[in-house]
Amino acid sequence: MTDHPAAAAPRAVASVDDAMAHAVELATRGPSWGPNPRVGCVLLAPSAAGAPERTVLAEGWHRGAGTPHAEAAALAAAREAGVDVRGATAVVTLEPCNHTGRTGPCAVALEQAGVAEVVYAVADPNPVAAGGAEHLASRGVRTELRPTSAATELTHAWATAAAAGRPYVILKTATTLDGRVAAADGSSRWITGPEARTHAHEVRATVDAIAVGTGTVAADDPALTARRPGGGLAAHQPLRVVVGRRDVPPAARLRTEEGGALVHLATHDVTEVLAALAAREVRTLLVEGGPRLATAFLDAGVVDELHAYVAPVLLGAGRGAVGDLGVTTLADAPRWRTHDVRRLGDDVLLTARTHPSPSRPTAQEA
Ligand SMILES: NC(=O)c1ccc[n+]([C@@H]2O[C@H](COP(=O)([O-])OP(=O)(O)OC[C@H]3O[C@@H](n4cnc5c(N)ncnc54)[C@H](OP(=O)(O)O)[C@@H]3O)[C@@H](O)[C@H]2O)c1
């Protein structure tokens, strides 16, 4: 495999909007974990006498930290194919960056390549990298912010984390219909069925880190690995984080089984946990419980997304998914917005978010 995707064979696309949809598809080929967002870029030939159809000159996507950004990958693909990009339109899912990090600024690369116009779907919320559109405009490159719900969704967790300066937090619970995570005798395996558990493993394989409290380590001895349906390890293993003052026993599966690196944070301070993980470039954190750790994250008001796996099971007694949140009247209860509902075998997964999510089409897409 080369460092850069090959240039696309010249083909007509119907519109800039189609190119943006394709750029989103390209972006999804990159990893959802790691410090950088997934970004796709399509370079379109100048419009011939105002015709809506434009030819794709080249395309690229970001393959993860340390590799070329999507714009640089597309420009490199064009160079390799000997394609002239002067006067082209770059259609990018995220505003081109304006800073030198592990790679050079994309805004400068586009301008120096002679690109005449840049259409991007999401403004860069990262204070360090923002300003690419401004730079381009100052150099006479036309810029247009053209939001799409697909591009916004693609960068939702990363953009929320960048804006908040801490990891995006997903709280996962697997409960009975009456919100319990364990029976009176402490048994909790398994409340949900195999489809839900497979899905939970798929989610683990998309995040940077998974956290549990020391109580869950003591009760369940989890391995916190991301596994494929056949049982083998997924290609990406998130960091395994244990929060709490008790030690992780030497024989714990977290220590003996292969998986992501183990990080033990001997604290009860959620802000400290998030700062320590942000320093390790964690952008998305999956909190898997138990109830005390879940309650601490909810109390701190840092849960951005809920993954509530609900099984059609009733216990009537046993531990609830969360402890006392200090809510005494309904009006004070934290409330999320349903983002998605999905059936998994006999169970249901409710995904809900605090931040506005792009579930409705934008004006352009309506
Ligand atoms: N169905 C599910 O979704 C699910 C998921 C996970 C667990 N569970 C079940 O939950 C039960 C364990 O519950 P748990 O509440 O004991 O587990 P937990 O939340 O994993 O662990 C609680 C421990 O975490 C530490 N801790 C870290 N930060 C804290 C904070 N801010 N506030 C308070 N404590 C903090 C404390 O231990 P230190 O003394 O070490 O500091 C505390 O005793 C088990 O029965 C397990 O099977 C169910």
The ligand as a Gaussian input file, in Angstrom:
#p B3LYP/6-31G(d) Opt

LIG

0 1
 N      -24.535000      -3.948000      33.597000
 C      -23.616000      -3.018000      33.512000
 O      -23.664000      -2.167000      32.634000
 C      -22.484000      -3.006000      34.508000
 C      -21.289000      -2.392000      34.174000
 C      -20.280000      -2.358000      35.114000
 C      -20.465000      -2.908000      36.381000
 N      -21.640000      -3.520000      36.657000
 C      -21.865000      -4.091000      38.002000
 O      -21.684000      -3.073000      38.969000
 C      -21.248000      -3.649000      40.179000
 C      -20.067000      -2.863000      40.728000
 O      -20.515000      -1.584000      41.090000
 P      -19.586000      -0.443000      41.710000
 O      -20.412000       0.781000      41.795000
 O      -18.931000      -0.957000      42.920000
 O      -18.476000      -0.367000      40.589000
 P      -17.552000       0.788000      40.041000
 O      -18.272000       2.042000      39.831000
 O      -16.844000       0.161000      38.892000
 O      -16.477000       0.956000      41.184000
 C      -16.720000       1.695000      42.316000
 C      -15.398000       2.064000      42.920000
 O      -14.704000       2.950000      42.049000
 C      -13.876000       3.801000      42.818000
 N      -14.183000       5.150000      42.400000
 C      -13.541000       5.784000      41.387000
 N      -14.022000       7.020000      41.224000
 C      -15.000000       7.186000      42.137000
 C      -15.840000       8.274000      42.448000
 N      -15.753000       9.440000      41.825000
 N      -16.738000       8.084000      43.431000
 C      -16.816000       6.924000      44.083000
 N      -16.028000       5.871000      43.819000
 C      -15.112000       5.999000      42.867000
 C      -14.155000       3.497000      44.270000
 O      -13.223000       2.546000      44.677000
 P      -11.845000       2.783000      45.511000
 O      -12.152000       2.474000      46.892000
 O      -10.913000       1.790000      44.887000
 O      -11.367000       4.180000      45.278000
 C      -15.508000       2.826000      44.216000
 O      -15.720000       1.924000      45.279000
 C      -20.909000      -5.087000      39.869000
 O      -21.970000      -5.881000      40.330000
 C      -20.846000      -5.132000      38.382000
 O      -21.208000      -6.396000      37.876000
 C      -22.643000      -3.585000      35.754000

